[in-house]
Amino acid sequence: MLSQNLLKRHLALHARVASTQRSTLVAKFWILACMGHILLTGSSRGIGAAARLALEERGAKVIGQATRAVDSQTIAANFTDPSAPELVWQSALELAGGEIDVLVNNAGLFEANRLDRSDIEWLDAWDDTLRINLTAAAQLARFAVRHWQQRGVTGRVVHVASRAGYRGDSPAHWHYAAAKGGMLAMHKTIARAYASEGIYSYAVAPGFTDTAMADDYLESRGGAGLLADIPLGKVAEPEEIARIIAFCALDAPPSMTGTVIDANGASYVR
């Protein structure tokens, strides 16, 4: 009886080791497979620039998007133009040899839109922010999902959202909060709809991050005094958010699809 029990334990241990080895091989295969083709929007500064560096340090070949091309691997496009996302996607496919494995939706606009502006000014600012922060991201995600379905392969979308998508934002940033809230809802919908096809969606929700985009906002909200609202006592560095993006793009297990990773110094805890 003792020998039989020992044999059962040995077989169970062998099965666990084999399962772990298979999972490791799958993870390694995914990382190697996606090293070549990652489309990253908003890649020229702040979180996007840090993310590009983090991904390239891992061996990934990153195709960037920015309002102006800074190198041969960056596509110039302004997402206020409704045709720009399709242009970016098609150009990225050409640069990638027809295969893109990961989309990182990072491009964003963060500009104040006071309630006392004229109706047309307020609405124009609303439309620009929603188009850049949400509509363009949706268009690119749609192109990516259809691309992976047509190829019959797995793929990943990483959405750079914001704490504002959950907590809301200042009175001058209704549009920004609405766009990021929409992005989070879209992300969860993608995750639920396509997980069975091996298409995964991950989201990062940063709080205040030390980028040029946030500088004016921090100053308008009291500068250093705003840190009192962050238990950690400091805003995030772009490199911190970039590491989370790289994890989602290359390392996060499939079971994490639909996850939102908060990075806000405990200023908003769900």
N, C-alpha and C positions, 0 to 999 in steps of 0.2 A: 504493500500500500504506500509505504514511504517513497519507494522508487517511482511509483505512478504519480504521486503528488509533485515530486521533484521534476519529473518529465513534463507535467502540465505547466509548472511554473516556467520551466526552460522554454517550452514552446510559446507560452504567452509573452515572455520577454523577447524572444526572437521575432515574434509578430510585431511587437511595439517598435523594435529597432528597425525592422524592415519598413514599417509605416513611416517612421521618422526619416529614414533614408529616401523613401519615395517623395515625401514632402520637400525634403531638401533639394532633391534633384529637380523637382518641378519649379521650385523657387529659383534655382540657379538657371534653369532653362529660360524662365521668364525674363530674368535680368539680362541674360545674354541676348535673348531675342529682341528686347526693346532698346538695346544699347544704341541702335542706329538712328532711330527716327522719333524724335520728340518735337512737337510743335508747341512753342511757348509764346504766348502773347504778352505784350507789355514788357519786353525783355531788355530794354535799354537802361533802366535805372531802378533804384530802390529794391523792392522784393524781387522783381523780375530779373534784374542784373545779378543779384545774389543767387537766385535759383539757377540761372543759366550756368554760373560758375560751379555751383554744387553738383549739378547734373553732369557737366563736362568733366569734372574731377573724378566722377564715377565711370567715365568712359563713354557716356552717351553723346550722340551727335545731335545737337540742338539747333533747330531752325527757329529763329526768333521773328517777332513782329514788333515794329515800333512806328512812330509817325514819320521817322526818316531812317533810311538804311545806313547803319554804321559799319557794315561789312557785307561780304557776299552771302552770308548765311542769315541775313536779316531782311525781312520783307517790309517795305515801306507801305503803310496803309493807315488811313484815318477811319475809325469805326463809326464816325458820325455819318459816313456815306453808306447807305444800305447795301450797296454792291461790294463793299470792301471785304466782308468775311469770305465770300465765295472766291474773290481774287486771291486772298491770303491762302485759303485752303488749296486751290489749284496750283498756286506758285509753290507752296510747300511740298505738294505731291511731286512736282517736277524735280525739286531739289533733293527729295528723298528717294528718287527712283521709283515712285509709285506706291510706296508703303509707309504709312505713319502708324506707330504703335501706341503713342500716348499723346493726348492733348492736355495742355495746362492752360486753363482760362484764367489769366492773371491781369489782363489789361483793365485799367480802371480810371475813372475820372472822379475827382473829389473837389468840388468847388461849391462855395456857399451860394445859396439861393434864398435871399431874404424875402419874407412875406410882403414887404412894402414895395417890392418892385412892381413895374407895370405888368398887366396880365400877360402880354405877349413875351416880355422878358422872362417872367417866371416860367411860363410854359415852354419856351425855347430851352431854358436851362434844364427843366425836367426831362424833355425829350432827348437832349444830348446825353444826359447822364444815364437814362434808361437804355438808350441805344448802345452806348459803349459798354456799360457795366452788365447788362442783362441780355439785350437782344442779340448782340454780336456773339456773346458766349453761347446762346441758344443755337444760333445758326451754325457755329463751328461744331458744337456738340452733335447736332443733327447730321452734319456732313461726316463726322467721325464715326458715329454709330452705324450709319448706312455703309460706310467704307468697310468697316469690320464685318458687317453682316454679309456684304457681297464677297469678301475674301474668305469668309468662313473661319475667321481667326478671333482670338481674344484681344481685348484692348482696354485702355484705361482713360478716364477723364478725371482730371484734378481741378477742382474749382477753388480759386482763392476768393473767399467771401469776406465776411467781417462780423465782428461782435455786433455791429449795428443791425444785422439781419435778425437778431434775436432781441436785443435790448432796445433798439431804436437809436436815434442820434439827436443832434441838436436841432433847434427850431429852424435853422437854415439848411438842414440836410435831410428833409423829408425824402427827396428823390434818391439820395444815396442809400438810406435805410431800406426804402422800398425795393430798390434794385437788388440789394444784397439778400433781402428776405426772399425775393423771387428766385434768386440763384440757388439758395438753399433748398427751396421747395422743388426746383427743377432737378437738382442733384439727387434728391431722395427718390424722385419719380424715375429718373434714369436707372438708379441702382435697383429699384424694385422691378422695373420692366424688363431689364436685359441681363440680369445676373445669370439666368439659366443658359444664356448664350455665351457666357464667359466675358461679358462686357461689364466692367466694374467702374463705379463712380465713388470718388473720395472728395472731401471738402475740408478746407482749412479756414478757420474763422479767427483771424488775428484781432487783437485790440489795437491800442495805439502802438504804432511802429515808427522807429526813427528813420523816416524817409522824407524827402523833399516835399512829397505830396501832403504830409501831415504837419509840416512845420507851421504853416499859417494857422491851421486849425488849433494847434496846441497854444499858440500865442493868443489867439482870440478867446480861448477858454481859460486864460489865466496862467499859461506857461507852466512853470514849475509847480504852481499851486494845484494843478490838475493831478499831479502825482499822488495827492492825498487820497484819490479815488482808486488807486491801484495798490493793493496790499503788498505786492512785491516791491514797490517803491521805485520802479523804473519802467520805461516803455521797452518793448521788444526791439531787438536788433534785426535788421533784414536777414542776416545770416541764420538767425534762429528759425525764422519762418521758412527760409530756403531749405533747411535741413528737413523740415516736416514735409515740404513739397517733394523733395527727393525721395523720402521714405514712401510717400503715397505713390509716386510714379514708378518706383523700382522695387520696393520691398514689402509693402503692405500686403498681408494675405488676403485672398479672395473673401474670406469671412468678414472682413472689415468693410466690404462694400456698403455704401449708405451711411458711413460714419462721418461725423463732423468733428474735427480735432480743434478744440479751443486753445488759443495761445494769447491770453490777455492779462497775465499776472494776477489772476483771481479777481479781476475787477467785475467779472460777471460769471457766476457759477450756476450752471443749469442742474 
